[in-house]
């Protein structure tokens, strides 16, 4: 057997701990060495607590030695996204307002990861209140791309994606409103999945009926991602909109879907709905050719998502104002300008505006239901651009076309958000300068297992 390392799959690392090939304490030290090597430059992991992690690893080893039943993540080092509460740990949300805050509970997603046996080591960096797809804040600074540190790692799960890609952690949690699991996965060359609406329940929430943001898994490969999804998915009585399938329904092993006859609709820009960098477009087209050569039935087709932009922007502004408006009033100088503008965009919204947003979202859901009657998956770009310079808040132009704000370059991701469908970013190629580019695969609502199997097949096809 190959000796386990920080670059081994999460499944192999977990199996090695269970078999006694390596202890949780030894596995932790391997990861701490990698963190010491890479994190000072990349700034992916924050609030690192080495001694507390060592104590937790020792407890994990003692539990196994005493014959206790252990969970599927037993002994795996884990850093939680800094917008997810981890009981007893500093949880800042990337905001100076909460720079010294310590969580007094676990979020449901974290509760499940803890129960599965993970060894917590710290948090992963985020943009302020997870707003925007570039990870920087005034508390911890900027997270850099692990392939090229002069470039962005994406966001808002940028710290998570960077830590994964650089071997600092074997798995990572995240959340996704406008692409926050998918964009950083594309930028860092890992896998990130936005599950179906309701697949990964969240608690506590200020509004259990707000449904643009979801929690989800990230990993270096699709099989590992399925492992983490099996831990964090499944119903909970505190989350009334949770889907009923148990998490075990998504557990590996995954059998890659047969590509022969797979009905794949592909579109680089959803019929001209957004600009796409030429090199990113080339990767999407090349992926479609590879799938066609493998026997998939490829057609140029896309759903009509013309309502998506207004829907997303309306519901996002309403949500941000409802959640953060009072905090902005109390701390008017403590928000980055782009986030303040997003919150204030919700102030003039009327009940009719919000009702229009939800009505349009219903129509978009129906559009996708009908579309997936004729197609198994939709293939499109994850991000419209490759990783951009780290000193920029967002890419100001794409192919010379000016982006009016910090959301406009994320349409390929947030148009899918408001459909409620599951979507996964899989590494698919590189730019001429070696930057990672992912492609996005989308399936019908509820078809998360099928999407994982298709993603596993695409991953196997594209992996050298």
N, C-alpha and C positions, 0 to 999 in steps of 0.2 A: 504493500500500500504506500502511495506517495505521502510523505510527511506533511502534516497539516500546517498551513501558514495563514497569514492574514489575507492572502490572495486566493485561498481555497474558497469553494462555494460555502454559503452559509449552511447548507444541508450537510456538507462534509464536515464542517467544523462542529456542528451540533452532534453528528454521529460519533465523531472522535471523542467528544466529552462523554457521551453516554457509554461508549465502549471502554473508557479508561485510557485510551491512547494518549490523551492529554487532559490535564485538569483544567477546571475553569480558571484557577489562579494563573496557570501557565499561559493559557490562551489570552487572558487579560494582559499579561506582561508583553506578549507579542504585539498586541494592539497598542499598548502604551508606548512601546518603542517606535511604532510607525507614527503615532500622533506626535511624539517628540521630534521626529524627523520631518514631518510634512506640515503640521499645523501652524507653526510659527509663521510660515510664508502664506499658507492658504487661508487660515482663519475660519475653518469650517466648524470646529467644535468650540463651544463657549461654556463657561461655568463648569469646567472640568474639575472633578473632585477625586483625585487619585486614591487617597486613603479610604474614602467611603466605598469606592469601587473595589478596592482590595478586600475590605471587610465583607462585602456582598459576595465576592467570588469565593472566599473562604467558607462562608455560610452555604453557598451552593455545593461546594465540594463535600462538606460535612453531611448535607442532606442526602446526597447520592451515596456516600459511604455508609450511611445508616439504613439504607434500603428504602428511603422514601420514593414515592412515585414522582417522576420529574416530567416537566412540560416539554413541548416541542422546541422551545428556544432555550432550554436549560444551559446555562453557562455562557451564552453568547453576549459579548459586550454590546451595549446599546446606548445611543445618545438620542434623546427625545427632542423633537422640534420645539423651539423655544416659544411657540404659541400654544403648546399643549402643556397643561399643568401636570407637574410631577411632584407628588407630595413630599414636602420637606426640602425641596430644591429651589434655588433661585429660578424664577420664571419671569422674564422681562417683557415679552412680546416685542422685543426690539425697540422699546420706547423708553425715553428718559423718565417718563412718569412712573414707570415700574422698574427702574434700574436696580432697586434693592429689594424688590418684592420676593417673598418666599411662598410657594404654593402650599395650601393647607388641605389639598385633596389631589387625587389622580383623576384626570379626564378618563372617560370610559375606555377610550382606545389605549391609554397608558395602563389602566387597570388590567386590561386583558394581556398586554405585553408582560407586565409584572407577573401575572398569574402563570404565564407560559414559561417563566424561569429566566428571563433575561437579566443580565447584570448591568445596572445603570451606571454610566460613567460621567454623564454631563448632558448638555443640551446642544442642539445644532442651530447655527445662526440663521436669522430671518431678517427681511426688511421690516420696517416699522409697521406693526399690526398686520403683517403679512401682505401689505399693499404694494403691488408692483412685482415685476418678474426680474428684479436685480437685487441681490442681497447686500444691503448696506444699512447701517443705522449709526446713531451717535453714541450708543452704549458700547458696542464692540467693534465697530468699523466694518470694512467691506470683506466679503468672502470672494476669493479668487478662483479662477478656473484651474482645475488640476492638470489639464493638458497644456495650457498657456496662461500663466498667472497674470499676464497683462490683460486678460479678457474676463468677462463676467461668467459666473457660475450659474446664472439664471436665478429664479426665485418663484415663489417665496420659499420653497424648500431647497434653497441653494446650498445652505450648509449641509443638509442631509445628502444631497446628490454629490457634492464635492467630497465629503467624508467617505462615502461609499466608493467612489471612483478611485480614491487614493489609498484605499485599504485601511482606513482608520476604524471603520465599523463594517460588519458583514451584512447588515440590514438597516433600513431606516424607515421611519414613519414620516408622513407629510399630510398636507391638506391641499385642496385645489378648489379655487373659485374661478379664476380666469386662465388656469393653465399651470398652477403652482406645483403640481406633481409631474406634469408633462414637460414643460419648458426646461426646467433644470436637468431633467433626465436627458433631454436632447443635447443640451449644452455640455454635459459632463460625460456623455457616452455610457449611461446606465439605463435601466428600465424603470419607468414610472407609470402607475396606473391610476386613473380617475375611475373608481368603480361606479356601477349603476347607482342612481339616486336611491338611498335607503339601504344599500348593501353594507356599509360600515356605519353603524349608528354612532351618534355623538351625544355626550352628556357631560357636564351641564351646558345648556345653551340658553341665551336670553330669549330665544324664540324657536321652539321645536318645529315650527311650520315654515321657517325660512329655509329655502332649499337650493341655494346656489352653490354653497360651499360643502364639500364632503371631505372626510378623512380617507387616507389610502396608503398603500405600500410602495416602497421603492427597493430595488435590489440590483445586483450586477447582472442577473440573468433572470429569465422568466420563471424557471423552476423555483428559485429562491423567493421571488416575488409571490408566487402561489403559496409558499409556506407561510409568509407573513400575513397574507390575506386570510388564510385559514384561521389565523389567530385572532384577527381584529374584526372579521365579519360575523354576522349572525344577529338574531333578534335580542332585544333587551327591553324589559317592561318600562324602563325610563325613557325609551325612544319610540314614540307611538307610530312613526312612519317607517320603522325598520322593516326590511324584507324578511320573510320567514325562514329562508334556507339557512341551515346551520353552517358555521364556518368550515367544518370538516368537508363540506362539499367542494371546497376549492383546494384541498390539500394535494401536494404532489404524492405520487408521480403523475406528471402530465404526459399524456400520449399526444404528440404533435398531430394536428389535424391533417388529413390528406390534402395536399394542394391540388391534385388532379380534380378538375371540375369545380373547385371552389369559386364561387361567384364574387368577384372583386370589382367593385366600382372604384374608379380612381379619378381624382381631380386635383390639380396643383393649386388652384385658387378658387374653387367652388363657383366657377363661371364668372371669374373676374371680380369676385367680392372683396379681394384684398391683394396687395402687392406681395410678391415672394422673391427673395433674393435668387439670382440666377443659379448659383451653385446649389442652393437648397432644392430648387425645382429640378435640377439635374439628378439629384439623389432620389427624389420621389419617382421620377420617370425611369431611372435605372432599376429601382426596386420593382416597378410594375413589369418591366421587361424580364427580370429574373423570375418573377412569379409566373408570367406567361410561359416562359421556357420550361417551368416545372409543371405545367399542365393546368394552371388556373385559368378560369374564363374571365379575362380582363375586359372591361368596357369603360369607356370614358363617360362618366355619368356622375351627377351630384344631386343631392336634395336641394330644394328651394329654401334657403335659410335667410331670405332677405329681411325677415322680421327679427333676426337674432341680435343685430347691433343695438337697436333701440330697446329691445327686451332686456338684454344684459345690462346696458348702461342705466336704465331706469331702475331695475331691481337692485343693482349694486349700490347706486346712490341712496336709494331708500334704506337698504340694509345698513350702510355705513353711517348714515345720519341717525338711524334708530339706535345703533349700537354705540356710536362714538360721539354723537352730537353733544351730549351733556359734558363729556370729558373735554371736548374741544372748548366749550364755553368756560370751563373751570381752568383750563391750561392753554390759553389761546396762542402762546408762543412756543409750545412744546411739540408741534406737529410739523413734519416736512410739508412744503408748499403743495406738492401734488396730492398728498393725502387730505390736507385741509380743503383743497378745491373739490375733491371727490365727496367729502362729507357735506360741504356747503351745497353741492349740486342736488342733494336730497332735500334741502330746506323748502324750496318752492313747490315740490311735488304735491299733487292733490290726490285724493282718494281715487279719482278717475284715472290719473296717471298710473298709479299702482295697479288698479284693476285692469287697465290696458296691458300692462306688462305681463300679468298672470294669464290674461286671455290669450295673448300672443304666444306665451310659453306653452299653453295647452295646444295651440295650433301647430307649433313646431314639433311637439311630441307626436301629434297625429301624422304630420309630414314624415317623420322618421319611421313610424310604424308601417306606413304604406311603402316607403322606400325599401325597407328591409324585407318586404314581401318578395322583392325581385332580386335582392343582393344579400350576400352573407356578411360582407364587411365593406367598409368604406376606407380607402387609403388616401391620405393627404399629408401635407407637412405637419409636423408637430409645432414647430416654430417657423415663423416666416423668414427668420434670419439666422445665420450662425452666431456664435458668441461674439458680442460687441466689446469695444474697449471698456475696461473696468471703471474708468473715470467718468463715463457717461451714465446718466440715470436710465436712459432708454435710447434705442437707435433713432436718430432724428430723421433719417431718410432710408428708403429701401429702393434700390435701383434709381436713385435720383428723385424719388417721390417723397415729399415731406410728410412726416408723421405729425399730426396736429397735437397729440398728447401722449401720455405714458401708457395708454391702453391700446392705441390704434395698431401697434405692431403685433398684438396678441390675438387678432381676430381668428386665426386658424385654430386656436385653442378655445377661446370663449364662445365662439359660435356653437361649438359642440357642447359646452357647459349647459347652455339653456335648453338643450334637447333632453337632458337627463340620461343620456345613453352612456354606457361604459366606453372608455377610450384608453389606449395604452401607447406609450412611446417606446419604440424599440430602436437601438442603434442600427444605422443603415449605411453609413458612409462617412467620408471626410471631405473637407474642402481642400483646395489646392495647397493650403498652408497647414493642413493636418488637423483642423478643428472638427470636433464631433458634430454629426448631423443625425437626428433621429427622424423616423417616419411615424405617423399616427395611424393607428388602426381603430376603427369604431364599429361597434355591433349594436344590435337592438337592445333596448332596456331589458335587464334581467339575464342577458346572455353572457355573464361574466366568465363562466367556465369555458364556454365555447370560444370566447375571445382569447383567453389564456392559451388554449390549444392552438389557435391560429397563430398567435404571437410566437409560441414555441416553434412552430413550423417555419415561420418567417426568420426567426433567429437562427435556426439550424441552417437554413438556406443561405443566409447572408454571412454567417461566421466563417472566416477563412479556415 
